[in-house]
Amino acid sequence: MNDRGRPWRPQADVPRYCDIALPPYRYLPGVTPHPKTDPRGHSRNGSLVAADPAVAFLQGVDLYNHGCWWEAHEAWEFVWMREKDARKDALQGLIQLANAHLKLELGKRNAVRRLKAEALALLRRAGEVRVDLPDLMARSDIYLTARLGQADLRHDLRGYPYLQLLGGQ
């Protein structure tokens, strides 16, 4: 399925952290069918998110790394709703970061600025989530600031701040 005139394909050289298949398309509001409410949606007949929160976290990492930001948000929100400690801020920060990337793809400059600031603030005070958060924050800040400085807000995979888990899987 195309989004903004370009075919979407998972990146073959990006590590995967779980065995759950990526969706056949990524959801972009107003561009692709809503995964749950549209009869053509990729999650219309079942949940997109793994039932185990530990697996759902890894699934969110894979989805984020492959540009499925709405879907990553769904996976991490599932985990966030089950957390009771300081990791809630980290998960909320990752959710807001995914939202910032989605808004970037949709060309929503003001939303990107707002969500970037919210994500970085949450990640600064976050608990451990198997991600090097200071490194992610630095790379995300540099990347999103650079993209906001461009006329075309689309992503550039050369500098995209992929998530890498500490200690592998």
Salt bridges, closest charged atoms under 4 A:
ASP3 OD2 - ARG26 NH2 2.66
ASP38 OD2 - ARG40 NH2 2.99
ASP62 OD2 - ARG16 NE 3.01
GLU71 OE2 - HIS42 NE2 2.86
GLU74 OE1 - LYS36 NZ 2.73
GLU77 OE2 - HIS73 NE2 3.73
GLU83 OE1 - ARG87 NH2 3.19
ASP85 OD1 - ARG87 NE 3.33
ASP89 OD2 - ARG125 NE 3.22
GLU105 OE2 - ARG6 NH2 2.42
GLU105 OE2 - ARG26 NH2 3.29
GLU118 OE2 - ARG114 NH1 3.27
ASP135 OD2 - ARG139 NE 2.75
ASP141 OD1 - LYS116 NZ 2.83
ASP152 OD1 - ARG154 NE 3.86
ASP156 OD2 - ARG158 NH2 2.94
